[in-house]
Amino acid sequence: MIQREVTDKENVKWTCVQAYSGLQEKLSDKAAALSENKEGKFTVVCTPSGGAQTVRLELPENWTQQMQDEEIVNAIAENQR
């Protein structure tokens, strides 16, 4: 399972994983393809280390390699509003 950890300005550590990534590889690939939205983005679930609520994001397929930590933190903050 590929995941990213980012820390926001309040020092909350967020662990982000693509939805369905814990399934067996064949099932995970199929579920990910089915979960892709019209804009080519995928559902990513970010879980905080503290009392904040889990956040669902829609991020590009290559979010684990291409997005900066700050971009993910900003997406989390935007979706908490």
C-alpha positions in Angstrom: 0.0 0.0 0.0 1.5 3.3 -1.1 0.9 6.2 1.3 2.2 9.7 2.0 2.6 11.4 5.3 2.4 15.2 5.5 2.3 17.6 8.4 0.2 20.7 8.5 0.8 24.1 10.1 -0.8 22.9 13.4 1.7 20.1 13.5 -0.9 17.4 12.8 0.5 14.5 10.9 -1.8 13.2 8.1 -1.5 9.8 6.5 -2.9 9.7 3.0 -3.7 6.6 1.0 -5.6 6.1 -2.2 -8.9 4.4 -1.7 -8.9 0.7 -2.4 -5.1 0.5 -2.2 -5.2 -2.2 0.5 -6.9 -4.7 -1.8 -5.0 -7.4 -3.7 -3.2 -5.8 -6.7 -5.7 -7.0 -9.4 -8.7 -5.9 -7.4 -7.0 -2.7 -6.3 -6.2 -1.7 -9.9 -9.7 -2.5 -11.0 -11.3 -0.6 -8.1 -9.0 2.4 -8.7 -9.9 2.5 -12.3 -13.6 2.4 -11.4 -13.2 5.1 -8.9 -11.5 7.5 -11.3 -13.7 10.6 -11.9 -14.4 12.5 -15.1 -11.4 14.8 -14.5 -9.0 11.8 -14.2 -8.7 12.2 -10.4 -8.8 9.5 -7.7 -10.2 9.4 -4.2 -7.5 9.7 -1.5 -8.3 9.3 2.2 -6.2 11.4 4.7 -6.4 10.4 8.3 -5.0 12.7 11.0 -2.8 11.7 14.0 -4.9 13.9 16.3 -8.4 14.9 16.9 -9.2 16.2 13.4 -11.6 14.4 11.1 -10.6 12.1 8.2 -10.7 13.9 4.9 -11.5 12.6 1.4 -9.6 14.3 -1.5 -9.8 14.0 -5.2 -6.2 14.0 -6.5 -4.4 13.3 -9.7 -3.3 9.7 -10.3 0.4 10.5 -9.7 -0.2 12.4 -6.4 2.3 10.2 -4.5 5.2 11.2 -6.8 4.3 14.6 -8.2 2.5 16.6 -5.6 4.4 18.6 -3.0 3.6 18.1 0.7 2.3 21.7 0.8 -0.2 21.0 -2.0 -1.6 18.0 -0.2 -1.8 20.0 3.1 -3.6 22.8 1.2 -6.1 20.3 -0.3 -6.8 18.9 3.2 -7.4 22.4 4.6 -9.7 23.3 1.7 -11.7 20.1 2.2 -12.1 20.7 5.9 -14.1 23.9 5.3 
